[in-house]
Every structure is written in structure tokens, then in C-alpha cells.
């Protein structure tokens, strides 16, 4: 349970920071986009769930999560785990992007159900987090840290590839 609490706090921090960066740098904030899966990718999941008597609603990320929460078989604890693995396989990989390179309605993170998201909490593991840290410093201390260079939209787009 402690691990889940820490993970939730990290997600909240990453979400909050994404909002701050987008507010400060509307055309060049480094965020993370997780698009919705194509509807046809859910067929295996829906067939497997139906075989066990469950119905999976894939109309939104919230309805998918609710359906998976309801698909619990007390006689077979592995059913829910398998269905969740199948749901994970439907997902498209999340990607970094610069806010100047996508329309605003594409900024969302499907898997987390958030409108804005970035990576901030692991600068030792990810270069993207370092860029985000630099953007935050610049946003918080515009005049004191004016020598920190914030990559342009084009430079961020190249780094995201």
C-alpha cells in the first residue's frame, strides 16, 4: 500500500508540474502524451472477458477501468490479472512532445486519465526529467536564472524522436 501511495504522489507531482509548465511555456513545454487505443484493439480483451461472463466497456478510459474493476472471479483470482494484461496490450506507447507541436485536445494521457502530464520525478533515470527541471527553474525564477536555455519547440520535437 505504501508503494501505491508513493506512486500516486509522483503522478500528482508530474500532473501539477505539467500544468505549471504549460501555463509558463504554452508553445514549448515538454509534456507526455498517451493517445487512446484504436477501438479494434480491444477485441481480444472483450472476447476473453465475455468467455468468463464479463462485459468490458471501452468507450472511455474511465469506463474501461470500471469494467476491469468489476471483472473479478472469486473462484479464479487470475481472471482479473489476465484481463488487465490484455487491456495493457491494447495501449499505444506514450510519447514526449512539445506543446507547440500538437493541438491542445491531443495533450491528454489516456492511461492516467489526465489532461496534462509530464515526467519530473526521476531526473536520475530520464533525460526528459532534466529538461522539465530546467523548464521549472526558468518558470519559477525567470530573472534570476535567465542564463538557462529553454529548448525551442523545434529542438524539443527533435529530442522527442
N, C-alpha and C positions, 0 to 999 in steps of 0.2 A: 504494500500500500504506500510506503514511503517513496518508492521509485515512481509510482504513478503521480504522486503529489509534486515531486521534483519535475517530472516531465510536463505536467500541466503548467507549472510556474514558468518553465522555459518557453513553452508555447505562448503563454500570455506575454512574456517579455518580448519575444520575437514579433508578436502581433502589434503590441504597443509601439515598438520601435518602427515597424513598417509604417504605421500611421504618422509618426513624427517625421520620418524621412520624406514621405510623400507630401506632407504639408510644407516642409522646408525646401524640397527639391522636386517639384511636380514633374519636371521633364527628365530627371536623371537620377532618381533614387533606385538603388539596386534592391529589387524585390524577388520573390519566388512565386511562380505561377504553376498551379496544378489544374490542368483542364479536366472537364468532365469526360468520363469514358463514353465512347460511342455506344448507343443503346444495344446494338447487336453483339457487343462483347459480353453481355450479361446472360446469354442463352444457356451456357453450361451451368452457371450458378442457379438459374431459375429451374432448369430441368432436374438438377441434383436436389434442390430444395423440395420440388414437387414430388419427387420419388419418396421423400420422407414425410410428405403431407404438409409442407410449409409453403406459403406464398411469399415471394420476395417482391417488394415494391421498389422499383428502380427509378422512379420519377424524379427523385432528388437525393442528394447525399444524406439528408436527414431521414427521409423515408427508408432509404437503404439501411441505415444504421438501426432504425427502429425495427425493421423486419428481421434483421440479423439478431437483434436482442430477443425477439420473440421465438426464434428458431432454436429452442433448447429442448433436447430429448433427455429426460431424467434417466431413461434406460440406457442411453448411449452418449456419454459426455463428449465423444469425438465428433459428433454430427456438427455441432456449432463451430468447432475448430476448423473442420474441413470446409464448411460454408464460408467462413471468414477468409480462409486461404484462397478459395475460388473468387471471392469478392476482390481480394487484393490483386489477383491476376488480371482482373478486368481493367485495372487502373493504368493510366498513361503516366509516364515518368514526369515528375515536376522539373521545371527548369527555371534558371535565373533569367531575369530580364531587366532592362532599364525602363522606367515608367514612360519615357518618351517614345518607346518602340511598339507599344500595344495600346489599343483603345481601352479606356477606363473599365468597360464592362468585362474585360479579359483579365483583370488583375487578381481575381479570386483564387483561393486554394480549396479545391473540391474536397480533398481528403480530410482537411481540418474544419471545413465549413466556415472559413474566414474570408472576409472581403479583401484584406491586405495581410501579407505575411513576408517575412524575410528571415535570414539566418543571422544571428547575432551572438548566440550564447556559446559558441565553440571556436573562438579565434585560433586556438592551437591546432585544430584539425582542418579548418576550411579557410582558404584564401578569401572566399566571398565574405566571411565574417569580418576579416580585417578591413575590407573596403567599407563595409557597413559601419564598423567602429570609426573609421576616418570620417565618414559622412556624418555620423552622430556628433563627433567632436566639432566639426565645422558648423553644424546646425546649432549647437549649444553655445559655442564661443566664436561667433563669426569674426569679430575684430581681433581677438587675441590670437587666433590660430589661422590668420589669413594666408600663411605660407603653406598650409596643407592643400595639396592639389586634389580637387574632386574630379574624377574622370567624367568626361562628357558622355552624352547618350551614345554616340558612335563608339567611343572607346569601351564603354560598358557592354555594348552589343557584341563587340569583338571578343571580349573576355568571356562572355556567356557561351560562346560557341565552343 
